[in-house]
């Protein structure tokens, strides 16, 4: 069994004691210089493992096949082209299509008032929370907990298409169930497949790939950081994601940002397959990936 991280040990001991202890908070490394650490998180398979299914449709019969996000990622390039998925296709209707449980669901007034049905994200989260922590906490969970507990400004940048309020509601549930010590200090929330969010990011024709949308959301979030906290060369930014294509385009986005803001620090954390690899974006290169060890509580060693 893998050894517990420092956060896990502290949280476990606190639960065992059942005392109303307030865990200490740690200031930013550059706080005395006016700098802040900004944490950007992908959601699925990064912060949380959720049982949200995707659906493929038989082109001829309309039969549905459900897949997990990890199964979908492994076959995405051959759907409709080759192998056992040659006769299947992706359908894009938000209400009935392949990603319907990753989108905002149109619910009736009665459903909303009496909570007979809830948004799919909320349903899936409530279903998974009673299970053991290791089954639903993703590879970036400890970083997320650290950022929330220490009131770091954070952004959620996810491929989901819910309303931002639904993402925040789901995180509020984590706090109510005492998996988080407080509400996050939100910088921004970008569910980039939401049509309103897509338009805000510049995708007026709704043609951009998810990775391109995430690139723009990162740039918007950095601009929001400077707007809200003031420009400071000691600000530092880090984004964690599990998708290899997203990682490549996140690196590109941060390279652009590094050339615009050369005195600031930018990091990318690759959590694909549960690994934790950190790269700093330099002016003319990218640092060789470095494994993050369990005792590192933050993306920036603070």
N, C-alpha and C positions, 0 to 999 in steps of 0.2 A: 504494500500500500504506500502511495506517495506520502511524503512527510507534509505536515500542515504548514502553511505559510504563517507568518507572524500575525497577520490579521485574523486568520482562522483560529489560531490558538487563543488570541485575546477574546474574540467573540465567543468561542466555545467555553472558555473559563468564566466569562461573564454570565452566560446562560446557566452554567452549572451552579454558580453561586446564587443566582436569582436575586441579585441585589440591583437597585436602581443606580448603577454606576454610570457616570458620564465619562466616556472614553476621551482621552486628551486629543486635542486638535493640534496640527502642526502647521506653522505658517509657511508660505511659499519661500523657496530658497532665495529668491530675489526680491522678497517683499520690502526689505529696507531700502531698496533702490527704486521702489515703485513698480516693480515687475510682477506680473501674474502668470500663472500656468493655466493654459486653456486646454481642456480635455474634450476631444471629439470622439464619439462612439458610434459605430455601427451597432445594430440591436440584435438581430437574429444570428445565432451560432457564434456570437461574440460576447455580448453581455449575458444573454439568456439563450438556453435551448428550449424552444417551444414546440409543441406537437402540431403546429399549424400545417395542414396538408395543402399541396398543390394538386391540380387536376389536369390530366391530359385527356383528349377526346379522340376516339376513333373516327377517322375521316369519313368512313362509310356508314357506320351504324350509330355514331354519336355516343357510344358507350364511354363512360368515364373510368379513368384509372387514377387513384390517388397515390401521391408520392410525398415523402418527406423532403425538406429543403435540401438535405445532403444528397439524397437519391437524385433529385432533380439536377443538382449541380454536376453530378457525375455523368449524366447522359445528355446535358443540354445541347451539345453540339451535334448530336445524331438524331434528335427528334425529327421525325418526318423524312429522314434520309436513309437510314440503314438499320439493320438488326431488328430486334423485336419491337422497336418503336417506330418502324418505318411507316406504319399506317396511322400514326397518331399525330396530333397537332395541338398547338397552344391556341386558346381562344382568349380574347382580351376584354370581354365585357366585364365591367367591375362587379356586376350583380350576379352573373351566372357563369363567368368564365374561369379560366385556369387559376387566377390569383384572387378569387372572390373573397377568400378568408384573410387576405392581406390588404383588403380595401375597405373603405367606409361602407357600411351596410345601411340601406334605407329601411328604417324600422318604423312601425306604426306608432301613433301617439299612445295607444294602449300598452304596447310593448315597452315603450320608454317609461311610462308612468308607473307601471307595476313590475318593471324589470323582468317580464316574462322571457324576453330575449335581450341580449346585450351585444355590443360590438364583438366580432370574432376574437380580436386580440384579448379582450377582457375575459371572455369565456375560456380561452385556451390557458391564460395565465392562472385563473382560479382553479382550473383542473389540475395543473401541474404543481402548484405550491405545496400540497400535502405530501408530495413525494420527497425522498431524500435530496438534500441540497446538491449533491454531486450530479444528480440526474438533470438538473435544470440550470445550474450556474455555469455560464460559459467561461472561456479562457480569460476574458477581460473583466470578470466579475470583481475580483479584488481591487483592480484599478478603479472600477466604477464606484465601488463602496468607498474607497479612499477619497476619490474626488468629491463625492457627495458629503461624506462626513466632515471633510476639511473645507467645505464651501468653495471649492474651486469652480470657476465658471465653466460650464460644460454644455456641449451641443450633442443632440441626438441626430444623426444623419443616416437614415434608414431607407431601404428600398420599398418599404411598405407604403401604402397609399391611404392610410387612415387620416383623419383630421389630427393636427398636432395635439389638440386637447385630449384625444384618446390615448396617445402615447404618454402624455403626462398623467392621465388617470391611471394607466397601468403601473407607472412608477409610484404613484401615490398608494396603490394597493400594496406594493412591496414595503413601503414605510409603515402602513397600518398593520401589516403582519410582522413588523419588527425585523425585517431583513435589512432595512436601512435605518440609520439613526435620525435622519431629518429629511426634509424635502430638498431636492437639488437646487443649486443656484444656476438656473437656466440662463444660458446665453442665447441659444436658439434651438428650435426643433424643426427638422426638415424631413418629413416623410415624402421622399422625392417623387413617388408615383402618384401622389395626390394631384389632381389636375390644377387646382388653384396654386399649389406650391410650384408645379412645373412652370406655369405661366410666370410666376414671380421670379423664377430662376432664369427666364429667358426663352423657354421652350414653347413658343407661341403656337407652333404647329403640332406639338405633341409627337415629335419624331426622335427625340434624343434617347440614347441608351441610358440605362440606370447609372452606369459608371460616369458618363458625362454629366448627368444631373448631380451626382455626388461631388464631382469636381467643382461645379459651380457653387454648391451648398457650402463647401469648405471655404471658398473664396469669400462668399457672402458672410460667413461666420467670422472670418478674420477681420473683415471690414467692420462688422458689428462690434467686435472686441475693441478695436481702436476707437470706435465712436463712443462706446459706453465707458471704457476704462482709460481713455486717453492714449495717445501714441507714446510708447516707451520702448527703447531698444532692448530692455530686459524682459519683455514679454516673450513667452515661449509657447509653442503650439504642438500638440500631438494628436494623431488620429489612429485608432485601432480598427481593423476590419479583417474578415476571414476569407474574402473572395480574392483569388489571385488576380483576376482582371481588374477588380476595383483597386487592389494594392498598386498595380502598375500605374493606373491613372491618378491615384491619390499622390503617388510620388511625383508625377508630372505636374499636378496642381501645386504641390509644395515647392517644386523647383521654380515655377513661375513666381510664387510668393517670395521665395528666398531672393530672387533677383530684384523684386520690387522693394523688399524690406531686408536688406543684407545683414543688418545688425541683429535681427531676431533669429531665434532658433526654431527649427521645424523638425518634427520626428514622425516616423511612420512605424506602427507596430503591426506586424503580420501574425494573425492568430489562426491561419489556415491549418486544419487538422489538429487543432488544440495546441499548436506550438506557440511560442512567444519569442518573436524575433524583432529586434528594434534597430532601426536605421535612422541616423541623422542625415538631413539633407544639407549638403554643403554647397558652396557657390558654384563649383564646376564639377561636382561629383556627388555620389551618394555613398555614405559610409557602408562598409561591409556589414551585413546583418550580424547583430550581436544577440545572443540568447539573454533573455531577462531571467534572472534567478528569483526564486520564491520570496526572498527577503526584501526585494525592491518593491516598496509600497506604491510608488507613483511612476508614471511614465517618464518622469524627469529626475528620478532619484531623490525625490523630496516628499 
